[in-house]
């Protein structure tokens, strides 16, 4: 990974992730300055490339750690990515983004925020939850987008940021979604480390048909993605299929 944008070398633990990812993939992680999704940093990747974007110099080490955790999840641990066919949109004010990428990214944060704190000692950053919550309180016209924001941020609040629970409870009560959120939380907790079951819990509460949900795994060794329908992947869990998804 090019490190000219860093003020100091990566910690041993973070460098170990870089080395493992690059050795597994057979290509280097690239760092570039530029805004991605309006955040402090972001990760863009395909089966044949990984680019870590940072918004400003000097680069915040926590941003680097966060994005490297994402890369490890998808390229080392083979955590599948959720995709919707047909795709939906999340609509905020004048902008719209692909729903499946945002939903998947937020589910990943349930795991990654814990890794950031336990492995690397970075305090959990609640700024994205605060921003989403403010959007909800200001009012989101699109019903699907409101539900996505409320349910995802409820999961993040109950697991990582309890200081936001009271405000989210008020919003969920206004929408008549309190029981739905509690059932989602229970289902996510029951899913444990199973990403497919986490995805199933989320799409069920959002009333997205499971046969419109794909799970995609990055395969850098073949330079391609592999995928299957959500229920096919769940059925295969616990077995030893000849071919992974």
N, C-alpha and C positions, 0 to 999 in steps of 0.2 A: 504494500500500500504506500502510495506517495505521502510523505509526512512533512513536506515543506510548509504546510499551513499550520502546523502544530508548534506551540511555544516550547514544549518539552516532550520527551519521548512518552509513548504510551506506557501505562503500568504493565507489569509482567502479566497479569491476568488478561488484560485487554489485548496485549500483543499475542498472547497464546490463542485467542479467538481468531485474530487476523491470520496467524500462521496456519491454524487448522482449516479455516474456510478456504484460504488460497491454495493450500495443498490438496484439499478435497476437490476443489473446482478446477484447478489447473490454470487459473488466471488471477490477475491481481485486482484487489479492490481499489477503485479510483475515488479520490476525493476532489470535489469541485465546489467553488463558491457559487451560490445561487439559491434563490428561495424556491421551496417546493411545498405546495399546499399551504402557503402562507405561514409556515411554521419556522422554528429556529433551525431546524434541520430536517432531513428526510432521506429515505432510501429508495432508489430506483433500481430495479433488477429484472433480469431475464435469465433463462438457463445458461447464458453465455456471458453475462456481465453483471457487475455490482457497482453502483455509483452512490457514494455517500455525499449528500449535499449539506453544506452549512451556510447559514444566513449571513454571518458576519465574522470578522477576524478580530481578536484571536478566537479560535474555535473553543467552545465550551466542552471540556472533557466529558461531561455528562451526556451531551448530545451525541458525541462519538460512541460512548458506551451504549447508549440506547439503541442506536442504529446497528451497531455490531451485534447486539442481542437479537435484533430482528433477523439479521443475516444468518446467525447461528441457528435460529429456530427453523428457517426455511431450507438452508443448504446443508446443515449438519444433522439436525434432529428430524428433518423431513416433515416438519409441521405443515399440514396441507393448508392451502389458501381457498377461501370461499369465493365462488363466482356464481352469479345469477344469470339464467337464460330463460326468458329475456331479462336484460339488465333493468334495474330501477334507478331512479335518480333521487338524491337528497337535494332539496331546494331551500336555500337560505337567501332571502332578499333577492338580489339580482343574479346570484350564482347557482350553479348546479354541479354536483359531482356524482360519479358512479357510486351507487349505494354499496355494492358488494365489497369494494376495496376499503371503504370507510368502516363498514361493519366488521370486516375481518381484522383490520388494524386495531380497532378498539378491543376486540376479543383477545388479540395478542397482548395488549397492554395489561390485561388481568394477570398474565404470567410474567411479562417482562419487567413491570414495575417492581415486583418482588425480587427478581434476579438483580436488578440494579442496586437495590438496597443491601441484600444479603451478600452478594458476591463482591460488589465493588464499593459499597459504602456511600452511594449517592442517595441523598434525601429524595423521597418521592415528590415529583413535581405535579402540583394540582392545577396549574394554570389552564390546561386544556379543559378540565372539568369546569372550572370557574367560568371560562369563556362560553362553553356550551350551555351551562345553566343560565347565564345571562341572556343568551339567545332565546331560551325557552320562556323565561320570565318576560322578555320583551314581546314575545309572541311569534310563533312560526305558523304561517298560513297552511302549509301543506300537512295534512294529517299523518301521512306515512312518515315524513321527516320528523314530526313531533314525537311520534312513538319511538322511532329509532333513537333519537337523542335522549329521551326520558329513560328508556329501558337500559341502554348502554351505560349512561352515566349513573343510573341506580346501581348497576353491577360494580362500577368503579368505586362509587361512594361506599357501598357496603363492605367491599374488600379492602380498600386502601384509604379512602378519604371520608370518614364518618362525619366530619364537620359539615358536609353538604347534605346529609340525609334529611334533615328537617325541611329544608327548602324543596328538595325533590319530593318528599312525601306530600307536601302541599300541592305541588304541580300534578302529581299522579292522582291525588284525590279529586282534583278539579276535572281531570279527564276520565275519572272512573276506572283507573288502571292500577289501583293499589294491589288488589289481589293478584292480578296478572304479573306484576313486578315481583311479588313475593314468591309466586310459583316459579318464575324464571330464575330467581336467585337460588331456590332450592334445587332446581334442575341443573344449574351450572355447578353448584357445589357437589352434587351427586355424580357429575360427569368426571370429576377428578382431573387427571392429566389428559383425558381423551378429547382432542380438538374436534373430531367429528361429532361427538355427543354435545359438546358446547355449541357447535353450529346448529345442531338439530334443535336444541332448547331455544335458541334465539329465533330461528326462522319459524318455529311453531308459534311462539308468542306474537310474532309479527304477521302471522297468517299467510306466510309464503309457502306455496306447495312444495313439498320436498322433492318432487320430480322436476322442479325448476332450479335445483341447487346442485352445483358441481363442486367437487373438491379436487384441487390441482396440486400436484407435488412437483417441485423443481428437481430436475435430474441433470446436473451439470456434466456428468460423465458421458451422457449421450447427447448433451446439448439440446434437450427437448423437455417438454412438460408431459406428465402423465396424469390422467384424470378419470374420475368415475362419479356416478351419481351418489349423493349423500347416503341414501339407504343401502346402497351396494357396499360402500366403505364400512358403514356401521356393522353390517352383517358379517363382514370379513374380519372385524376386530376379534382378537382372541384366537383366531385361526392362524395358520401358517400358509398363506397363499403362495403359489409358485411365483407369481408376478405381483409386486406391490402396485398400488393404484398409480 
